[in-house]
């Protein structure tokens, strides 16, 4: 009976010691997992609240892809001011600074390029920039350009390209040099 009374606290202690290692595995991404993403818009000094994006518009861990993301019409939109969006990516909440997408002083349809850096199962950073959409995209889908420049057509759609770059924390080249270069 004394052994059973001692085993329960030891089992609880053992579980509490192992719990942090299980939590690390639970929050890690696996290839193919949807990485949560939220966005906020700003037009004429008025901001929207954070809105979670649905899965088909979010990045997928370690998968390069392109999505056509809708941008809702801002309240009081007249076309006089620029429309900017802000993104927050992942459970780590990486913040992408304001991106100017409408009225950006360019005659080309915009596209957002998002670069995501990861190592193993962890997301390490996110950067993004607005670029001109490649001409062959506009030639294949002329309605994208027509709808984007039509001030009455909302929601606007913007192409987002997610590109994943693996960043290894292990310097393989130096490791091979130490392993094979020092054996004279």
C-alpha positions in Angstrom: 0.0 0.0 0.0 2.9 2.4 0.7 4.4 1.6 -2.7 1.2 2.6 -4.4 1.0 5.9 -2.5 4.6 6.7 -3.5 4.1 5.7 -7.2 1.3 8.3 -7.8 3.3 11.4 -6.9 6.3 10.0 -8.9 4.1 9.4 -11.9 2.7 12.9 -11.7 6.2 14.3 -11.3 7.4 12.3 -14.3 4.5 13.5 -16.4 5.1 17.2 -15.4 8.8 16.9 -16.4 8.0 15.4 -19.8 5.1 17.8 -20.6 7.3 20.6 -22.0 8.8 18.3 -24.5 5.4 17.1 -25.7 4.2 20.7 -26.0 7.2 21.6 -28.3 6.2 18.7 -30.6 2.5 19.8 -30.5 3.2 23.4 -31.6 5.7 22.5 -34.3 4.7 22.7 -38.0 4.8 19.7 -40.3 5.1 20.0 -44.1 1.6 20.6 -45.5 0.2 22.3 -42.3 -1.7 25.5 -42.9 0.2 28.4 -41.3 -2.4 30.8 -39.8 -2.5 34.3 -41.1 -4.4 37.5 -40.3 -4.7 40.8 -42.1 -5.7 44.4 -41.4 -6.4 47.1 -43.9 -6.0 50.9 -43.7 -7.6 53.5 -45.9 -7.7 57.2 -45.2 -6.4 56.9 -41.6 -9.1 54.3 -40.8 -8.1 50.8 -39.9 -10.1 47.6 -40.0 -9.8 45.0 -37.2 -7.6 41.9 -37.5 -9.3 39.3 -39.7 -8.2 35.7 -39.9 -7.7 34.5 -43.5 -9.3 31.2 -44.5 -7.0 28.2 -45.2 -6.9 28.5 -49.0 -5.4 32.0 -48.7 -2.8 31.1 -46.1 0.7 29.7 -46.6 1.2 26.0 -46.3 4.3 25.0 -44.4 7.3 24.2 -46.7 5.1 24.4 -49.8 5.7 27.1 -52.5 2.4 28.3 -54.0 0.4 31.2 -55.3 -3.1 32.2 -54.2 -5.5 34.8 -55.3 -6.5 36.7 -52.2 -9.6 38.9 -52.0 -9.3 42.4 -50.6 -12.6 43.8 -49.2 -13.7 47.3 -50.0 -12.8 49.7 -47.2 -15.5 51.8 -45.6 -15.8 55.2 -47.3 -13.6 54.2 -50.3 -13.4 57.0 -52.9 -10.2 56.1 -54.7 -8.4 59.2 -53.6 -6.1 57.6 -51.0 -3.9 54.6 -51.0 -5.1 51.3 -49.5 -2.6 49.4 -47.4 -2.7 46.0 -45.8 -0.8 44.5 -42.9 -0.2 40.8 -42.3 0.5 38.7 -39.2 1.8 35.2 -40.0 2.0 32.0 -37.9 1.4 31.2 -34.3 4.6 33.1 -33.6 2.8 36.2 -35.0 5.5 37.5 -37.4 4.4 41.0 -38.6 4.8 42.1 -42.2 4.9 45.9 -42.4 2.2 47.8 -44.3 2.0 46.9 -48.0 0.6 49.5 -50.4 -1.7 47.6 -52.8 -4.2 50.1 -54.3 -3.2 53.5 -55.7 0.5 52.7 -55.5 1.7 55.0 -58.3 2.2 52.1 -60.8 0.3 51.2 -64.0 0.8 47.5 -63.4 -1.4 45.1 -61.3 0.3 44.5 -58.0 1.4 41.1 -56.7 2.7 40.3 -53.2 5.8 38.2 -52.8 6.1 36.6 -49.3 9.3 34.9 -48.3 9.1 32.6 -45.4 12.2 31.2 -43.6 12.2 28.0 -41.7 14.4 25.4 -40.1 13.2 21.9 -39.3 9.6 22.4 -38.1 10.0 26.0 -37.0 9.1 29.2 -38.7 12.0 31.7 -38.3 10.9 34.8 -40.2 8.7 36.4 -42.8 9.4 39.2 -45.3 7.1 40.6 -48.1 7.1 43.1 -50.8 4.7 44.4 -53.5 5.9 43.9 -57.0 4.3 44.2 -60.5 2.5 41.1 -61.6 4.4 39.4 -64.4 3.0 40.2 -67.8 2.4 36.6 -68.8 -0.1 36.3 -65.8 -2.0 39.3 -67.0 -2.0 38.0 -70.6 -3.4 34.6 -69.6 -6.0 36.1 -67.2 -6.9 39.6 -68.6 -9.9 39.8 -66.3 -7.6 40.2 -63.3 -6.3 43.5 -64.7 -9.7 44.7 -65.8 -11.3 44.0 -62.4 -8.4 45.5 -60.5 -8.5 48.8 -62.3 -12.4 49.0 -62.2 -13.1 51.3 -59.1 -16.6 49.9 -58.8 -15.5 46.2 -58.7 -15.0 44.9 -55.2 -13.5 42.8 -53.7 -10.3 43.3 -55.5 -8.1 40.2 -55.9 -4.4 40.3 -55.5 -2.0 37.4 -56.3 0.2 36.3 -53.3 3.2 34.2 -54.0 4.5 32.2 -50.9 8.1 31.1 -51.2 9.7 28.9 -48.5 13.5 29.0 -47.9 15.1 26.5 -45.6 17.7 27.9 -43.3 19.9 25.2 -41.8 21.4 25.9 -38.4 24.1 23.4 -39.1 27.0 24.5 -41.4 27.4 21.4 -43.5 30.4 22.7 -45.5 32.4 23.5 -42.3 31.4 20.1 -40.8 32.7 18.2 -43.9 35.9 20.3 -43.7 36.5 19.4 -40.0 35.5 15.8 -40.6 37.6 15.1 -43.8 40.1 18.0 -43.9 41.7 17.3 -40.6 42.6 13.6 -41.2 46.1 13.9 -42.8 
